[in-house]
Amino acid sequence: MSSPSRELVRTLTATEYGLYIHGTWESPPNAPRFQTKNPATGALVGSFVSATAEDATRAVTAAAQAFPAWRDTPAPHRGELLRQVADVLRRRKPELGRLVTEEMGKVIEEGLGDVQESIDFVDYIASEGRRLAGETVPSELHHKFCLTVRQPKGVIASITPWNFPTAIPNWKIAAALVAGNSVVLKPASNTAGCAAEIVRAYHEVGFPPGVLNLVTGAGATVGNALIDDPRVRAVSFTGGVDTGRQVNVRGAQHLKMVHLELGGKNPMIVMGDANLDLALDGVLFGAFGTAGQRCTATSRLLLQDSIHDQFLAKLLERVKTFKVGDPLDPAIDMGPVASADQEQKILEYIEIGKAEGAKLLCGGQKLTGGVYDRGHFIAPTIFSVQHGSRLSLEEIFGPVLSVIRFRDYEEAVRIANGVDYGLSSSIYTQNVNLAFRSMDDLEAGITYVNAPTIGAEVQLPFGGIKNTGNGGREAGSVAIEEFTELKTVFIDFSNRLQKAQIEESP
Ligand code: UN1
């Protein structure tokens, strides 16, 4: 146990952040605070205001006041500011990548990748300021013009998770802002520092006060206040399915558009004809990258009978060489899980697996001794399971892979689709017919052929079906759909009353 004086030093070294409302960082001296901690070492990272519902309401007021002028700012100018944000993020990438790693524990290569995904998306969506395209279509009447334009919704609440602590806030903020909305961001508490640093980038390039606001604190307080505020026109939420359901129900009471991006139980199918070494690299990255804490993580490995034993033997060999440890060390393959809560939940699932008779093939425990004792490290874990067991169906969000054996393609598809989620999916095969069939057959928003289930690129839509969400997509050019209303416009220049559906066509 550390001595009290040591604790004090750590407290003082934590970066202190305020709330960001109407372009000002607010740090009331007596406000209750919470802290973020490095999950690898327990060291303090940042200290944040635990906002009240009134704080959230003030942020919405700031956003509502800023909205009219921001809506009227030409979209290319809005895009230009975002382009400058991308430049700031690019400049600060090394420092921000390190912060991602220190605050949530993904290895530094992935911490930097998180920031790169932010840069890529902000760059990409900035140019939407010069598109925001509607459509023009013919009228059934003479001298009449029909078109659609995209209009912002108003104030958007963005509620974001800790696993992509810069990328996902940027997906939501940048798309909402380029479309002319104002935003209140409520980030996951354990990565509030990453969120605050992103907001600093927006502040630095001169977004008008109130256009973007940051309110840190508990979901039950801040999140609910945002969802309940009638001035918030849409809520964009990424997180767990249980919370997502509550957000949706709460938003529905206000007839509010709620966009949900929730969990996954993503399968990788390895057919007998696959390039096995390629599949091996793929499953290691897919299952244990970000310590399995991606919505897109490969959490089920489906192996065809003919290669099952051989592939599994190779996989277990490779996992033995896997280095778990300090995520800032570039030689390390996997860091800690993100928090004590995560650790507990994952260990509970490991116990569930054991209790339901799944065969533990490797790992299955918290790592202890030396540097491990300071953090939340769990060994890469592989179970052999039956389809239908809890391990095979429920999202674990940790470094736990469930292996399932199958006979033929049809059975693989049945198993792959036999879960409540549908975010990502993958098939390894050299058979071009199966590769193309899987595009149709796999029930998921994303299908990879000969690549693992993770690694989506920002210029394409991201999202899933079934319990993964409620139909929306982030990223890609469709990212602006959740943040815009379509206005349909008819312009009649005939100088007479024309009656659609009633007049005879000439
Ligand atoms: C998530 O886990 O919520 O495709 C996002 C990927 C990343 C994004 C994951 N580009 O794995």
Residues whose N, C-alpha, C, O or C-beta is under 5 A from the ligand:
A	BS01	UN1	F164 Q293 R294 C295 T296 I454 G455 A456
